[in-house]
């Protein structure tokens, strides 16, 4: 019985990670539109079109660059 609870939890975590994949991509790319992508993903990600739109936006948004000081 404990195995099935663990399996359900792992399935839930994997499902949430896949659902928020556009947000995770935007975060890893340090996107300037991270908040907008998250909101779109949260509210319209359950529709296939909303999820694809968030994914495309995350993959094509401009990155936030932090200046590095070179001595």
SULQUI-V510875 format. One record per residue. PSI is psi as a letter, one per 30 degrees, with the letter a starting at -180 (* if undefined). NEAR is the number of other C-alpha atoms within 12 Angstrom. D_LAST is the distance of its C-alpha to the last C-alpha in Angstrom with 1 decimal. Layout:
psi | near | d_last
PSI | NEAR | D_LAST
PSI | NEAR | D_LAST
//
This chain:
psi | near | d_last
e | 7 | 59.8
e | 8 | 56.5
e | 9 | 55.2
e | 10 | 56.1
e | 11 | 54.3
e | 12 | 51.1
e | 13 | 51.6
e | 14 | 52.0
e | 14 | 48.9
e | 14 | 46.8
e | 14 | 48.4
e | 14 | 47.5
e | 15 | 43.9
e | 14 | 43.6
e | 14 | 45.4
e | 19 | 43.2
e | 16 | 40.1
e | 19 | 41.6
e | 28 | 42.7
g | 31 | 39.3
e | 29 | 37.6
e | 38 | 36.5
e | 37 | 34.8
e | 24 | 33.1
e | 28 | 31.9
e | 30 | 30.6
e | 25 | 28.8
f | 17 | 27.2
f | 21 | 26.1
h | 22 | 24.8
k | 26 | 27.3
f | 23 | 27.5
g | 25 | 31.2
e | 31 | 31.4
e | 21 | 33.9
e | 23 | 36.1
e | 35 | 36.1
e | 30 | 37.0
e | 19 | 39.8
e | 29 | 41.2
e | 35 | 41.1
e | 22 | 42.7
e | 18 | 45.5
g | 22 | 46.2
f | 25 | 44.9
f | 19 | 48.4
k | 15 | 49.5
e | 15 | 48.5
e | 15 | 47.5
e | 23 | 45.3
e | 27 | 43.5
e | 23 | 43.0
e | 26 | 41.7
e | 36 | 39.2
e | 31 | 38.1
e | 21 | 37.7
e | 29 | 35.9
e | 33 | 33.5
f | 26 | 32.9
f | 20 | 32.4
l | 26 | 30.6
k | 17 | 27.2
l | 19 | 24.3
j | 15 | 22.2
k | 10 | 18.6
k | 9 | 16.0
k | 6 | 12.8
k | 6 | 9.6
k | 5 | 6.4
k | 4 | 3.8
* | 3 | 0.0
//
